Amino acid sequence: MTTHSARGTCALCGSTHPLPAFVPASSLAGGTRSRMLADWPDLAPDAPVCPACRARYRRQHLEALLEAERGELTRLDHAVLDSLESGRMLTQEPGAEADEARSFGERAADRLARLGGSWGFLIGFGLVLALWMAVNVTGLVVGIFDPYPFILLNLMLSTLAAIQAPIIMMSQRRQEEKDRLRSENDYRVNLKAELEIRHLHETLEHHLARQWERLEAIQRLQIELLEEAAGGAER
């Protein structure tokens, strides 16, 4: 039976996994291992720990770390911790779901606001006004139907402004919601990266400390061997 096909049992939850999925409890970073030993004080250093248990105790350690630094955790903090525990991707396209769920009125408001804020609309609207005034001043083509001071034109402009303002506000409100989602997404990604880097530093420091302990033990053994060899030579 190969190593990858052999299975083992987690010392904490009792679940079975392929042997490469396990790591000994002593290899875990300090904060995660401390949380684990608080619940399992008799856990042996070489006890196998499965990925799910490692992720759960790592989450508890990071959660306590954030609570100590920031106080009560927010909804976004819990979302980041859930992502770290499950290992799923956190980055998403801001506003993508909101765009797909737009109603007909919201889509129309976005299009009208986009049209009203373009040079094409401004130039076209200016040409219509100039043509309206020219026709009503000269009386050509259709005669004078809105004489100076163009009361009908003023009424139409006032109506257009009254309708256009709420449409632009609706579109701006949707854009503000997209900006809020984008800010929340950036916050989650930055917090996750910060926690990942902090955990990586803890893991590196732990492994460096273990390496120094091993080197110290090897050095002591070498000194003992040299002393024994020197003693044998003297005899």
Secondary structure, DSSP 8 states (H G I E B T S, - for coil): --TTT-EEE-TTT--EEEGGG-EEGGGS-HHHHHHHHHH-TT--TT-EE-HHHHHHHHHHHHHHHHHHHHSS--HHHHHHHHHHHHT------TTHHHHHT--HHHHHHHHHHHHHTSHHHHHHHHHHHHHHHHHHHH--TT--SS-TTTHHHHHHHHHHHHHHHHHHHHHHHHHHHHHHHHHHHHHHHHHHHHHHHHHHHHHHHHHHHHHHHHHHHHHHHHHHHHHHHHHHHH-
